[in-house]
Amino acid sequence: MAYWQQLLTICSLVFFAGFVDSIAGGGGIISLPAYLIAGLPPTAALGTNKFSSTIGLSVASWRFLKRGKAHLRAAVTAAVTALIGSAAGAELIMLLDRFDERYFSYILIASLPLLAVFILFNKRIGNDAPNRDLRGARMYVLSALAGLVIGAYDGFFGPGAGTFLIIVFNAVVGLDVLTASGTAKIVNFASNISALITFAISGSVIVALAAPAAVFSIAGNILGTRLAFKNGARIIRPAFIAVLTMLLVKIVYDTFLS
């Protein structure tokens, strides 16, 4: 595939991924396959995708922070434990060299439809209610657990981690949906930085593709955050379902058809 064809494929899909990710997380479900479709080997696809998505996340995180739609204490607490959990998850998957990732896929194939039903019928998911009083130990414990568990999942397997963070911050920790989304962005950004540094050191980032893709990722994130601020739960709840459906389709395809 010629360079301009790679750029056209990657930038258009990365724009859409940034748009989706800024609203409901899960943009990697779209952006990572874009690099693979463009013909990049898996390691280069992962590293280059991590560059553009991290830049896009930085813009989305800043926009949520600027609007006051991120709980900084919860975000920092979860970011620290997410880094620990992600490192532990990555170490575990390397130790389990005989582990077949299809087993994890089977669990997700069974659980994702249940999670979608839970989102549809649980009124606390995607609500715009004011935040609970989150000044005590409860907030720190719940945020730390959310970061540790989802960070470990991200390091071990990964798809949809940003979406799961938003859902947990909203339904479990008790943040309103926009603040949950902004808080999740900061946690995701922190964990992505660590992975990006690792990929960059190993030479797995193709800057000629990553730099223009990052511009489109920023544009998608700006448009998505603007839409999220304007519509709140009215768009975020349906976006959750759309992302979970895309994730389910991707996992089924990767497990049974690829």
C-alpha positions in Angstrom: 0.0 0.0 0.0 1.4 3.4 -1.0 2.2 6.0 1.7 -0.8 8.3 0.7 -3.1 5.3 0.8 -1.8 4.4 4.3 -2.4 8.0 5.4 -5.9 8.1 4.0 -6.9 4.8 5.7 -5.2 5.6 9.0 -6.2 9.3 9.4 -9.9 8.8 8.5 -10.3 5.9 11.0 -8.2 7.5 13.7 -10.4 10.6 13.5 -13.5 8.5 14.1 -11.6 6.6 16.9 -10.8 9.8 18.6 -14.4 11.0 18.3 -15.7 7.7 19.9 -13.0 7.5 22.5 -13.6 11.1 23.8 -17.3 10.2 24.4 -17.3 6.6 25.7 -13.8 5.2 25.5 -12.9 2.2 23.3 -11.3 4.1 20.5 -8.6 1.6 20.2 -11.1 -0.9 18.8 -11.2 1.3 15.7 -7.7 2.8 15.5 -5.5 -0.3 16.0 -7.1 -2.2 13.1 -6.6 0.9 11.0 -2.8 0.5 11.3 -3.0 -3.2 10.6 -5.2 -2.6 7.5 -2.6 -0.1 6.3 -0.1 -2.9 6.4 2.0 -2.2 9.5 3.4 -5.2 11.4 1.7 -5.8 14.8 4.4 -4.2 17.0 4.7 -1.1 14.8 0.9 -0.9 14.6 0.7 -1.0 18.5 3.4 1.6 18.9 2.2 4.0 16.3 -1.3 3.7 17.4 -0.2 4.4 21.0 1.4 7.6 19.9 -1.6 9.1 18.1 -4.1 7.9 20.7 -2.0 9.3 23.6 -1.8 12.7 21.9 -5.5 12.6 21.4 -6.2 11.6 25.0 -4.0 14.5 26.2 -6.3 17.0 24.4 -9.5 15.3 25.6 -8.2 15.2 29.2 -7.2 18.8 29.1 -10.7 19.8 27.8 -12.5 17.9 30.5 -10.1 19.4 33.2 -10.7 22.9 31.8 -14.4 22.4 32.1 -14.1 21.1 35.6 -15.4 17.7 34.5 -12.7 15.5 36.0 -12.2 14.4 39.7 -8.5 15.0 40.1 -8.0 13.1 43.3 -9.9 10.1 42.0 -8.0 10.3 38.7 -4.5 10.5 40.4 -5.3 7.7 42.8 -6.6 5.4 40.0 -3.7 6.4 37.7 -1.1 5.3 40.2 -2.7 1.9 40.8 -3.5 1.5 37.1 0.3 1.8 36.3 0.9 -0.9 38.9 -1.9 -3.1 37.7 -0.9 -2.7 34.0 2.7 -3.6 34.7 1.5 -6.7 36.7 -0.9 -7.7 34.0 1.8 -7.4 31.3 4.2 -9.4 33.5 1.5 -12.1 34.1 0.7 -12.6 30.4 4.5 -12.9 29.7 4.8 -15.5 32.4 1.8 -17.5 31.2 3.5 -18.3 27.9 1.1 -21.2 27.4 -2.0 -19.1 28.1 -4.4 -19.1 25.2 -6.0 -15.6 24.9 -9.1 -17.2 23.4 -10.1 -18.2 26.9 -10.2 -14.6 27.9 -12.1 -13.9 24.7 -14.7 -16.5 25.6 -15.3 -14.8 29.0 -15.8 -11.4 27.3 -18.1 -12.9 24.6 -20.3 -14.2 27.4 -20.1 -11.1 29.7 -20.3 -8.2 27.2 -24.0 -8.8 26.3 -24.8 -8.9 30.1 -22.9 -5.7 30.6 -24.9 -4.1 27.8 -28.2 -5.2 29.5 -26.9 -3.8 32.8 -26.2 -0.4 31.2 -29.6 -0.3 29.5 -31.6 -1.1 32.7 -29.4 0.5 35.4 -30.5 4.1 35.8 -27.3 5.0 37.5 -25.3 4.3 34.4 -24.9 7.4 32.3 -26.8 9.6 34.7 -26.2 13.4 35.0 -26.9 13.4 38.8 -24.5 15.5 40.9 -21.4 13.7 42.3 -21.7 12.0 45.6 -19.7 13.4 48.5 -16.3 11.9 47.6 -14.0 13.4 50.2 -13.5 10.4 52.4 -11.6 7.1 52.3 -14.3 5.5 50.3 -13.4 7.5 47.2 -9.7 6.6 47.4 -10.4 2.9 48.0 -12.9 2.6 45.1 -10.7 4.7 42.7 -7.6 2.7 43.7 -9.4 -0.6 43.1 -10.8 0.6 39.8 -7.4 1.6 38.6 -5.7 -1.6 39.8 -8.2 -4.0 38.4 -8.8 -2.3 35.0 -5.1 -1.5 34.7 -4.3 -5.2 35.2 -6.9 -6.0 32.6 -5.4 -3.4 30.2 -1.9 -4.9 30.6 -3.1 -8.5 30.4 -5.6 -8.2 27.5 -6.8 -4.6 26.9 -9.7 -4.0 24.6 -12.3 -1.5 26.0 -10.4 -0.6 29.2 -11.3 3.1 28.8 -15.0 2.3 28.5 -14.9 0.1 31.6 -13.2 2.9 33.5 -16.0 5.3 32.7 -18.6 2.8 33.7 -16.9 2.1 37.0 -16.3 5.8 37.9 -20.0 6.5 37.1 -21.8 3.5 38.5 -19.5 2.5 41.4 -17.4 5.4 42.5 -20.4 7.8 42.0 -19.3 10.5 39.6 -21.7 12.0 37.2 -21.2 10.7 33.6 -19.2 13.6 32.2 -16.9 13.8 35.3 -16.5 10.0 35.1 -15.5 10.3 31.4 -13.0 13.1 32.1 -11.5 11.2 35.1 -11.2 8.0 33.0 -9.4 10.0 30.3 -6.7 11.1 32.8 -6.2 7.5 34.0 -6.0 6.2 30.5 -3.6 8.9 29.5 -1.2 8.1 32.4 -1.2 4.4 31.6 -0.7 5.1 27.8 2.3 7.3 28.5 4.2 4.3 30.0 3.4 2.0 27.1 4.3 4.7 24.6 7.7 5.2 26.1 8.3 1.5 25.9 7.3 1.3 22.3 9.4 4.5 21.4 12.5 3.1 23.0 12.2 -0.1 21.0 11.8 1.8 17.8 8.2 0.7 17.2 6.7 4.1 16.4 6.6 5.2 12.8 6.6 9.0 13.1 5.8 9.6 9.5 2.4 8.0 10.1 2.0 8.7 13.8 2.4 12.5 13.5 -0.4 13.2 10.9 -2.6 10.6 12.6 -2.2 12.4 15.9 -3.6 15.6 14.3 -6.7 13.7 13.2 -6.9 12.1 16.6 -6.9 15.6 18.2 -9.6 16.7 15.8 -11.8 13.7 16.6 -11.3 14.2 20.3 -12.2 17.9 20.1 -15.4 17.2 18.2 -16.3 14.3 20.5 -15.8 16.2 23.7 -17.8 19.2 22.3 -20.7 16.8 21.6 -20.4 15.2 25.0 -20.5 18.5 26.8 -23.5 19.6 24.8 -25.6 16.4 25.1 -24.3 14.6 28.2 -26.0 11.3 29.1 -28.2 11.5 26.1 -25.3 10.6 23.9 -23.0 8.8 26.3 -25.4 6.0 27.2 -26.0 5.0 23.5 -22.3 5.4 22.9 -21.5 2.8 25.6 -23.8 0.3 23.9 -22.2 1.1 20.5 -18.7 0.6 21.8 -19.5 -2.6 23.6 -21.2 -3.9 20.4 -18.1 -3.1 18.4 -15.9 -4.7 21.0 -18.0 -7.9 21.0 -17.9 -8.1 17.1 -14.1 -7.6 17.1 -13.5 -10.2 19.7 -15.8 -12.8 18.0 -14.1 -12.1 14.7 -10.6 -12.3 16.1 -11.4 -15.5 18.0 -13.4 -17.5 15.5 -12.9 -16.0 12.0 -9.4 -14.6 11.7 
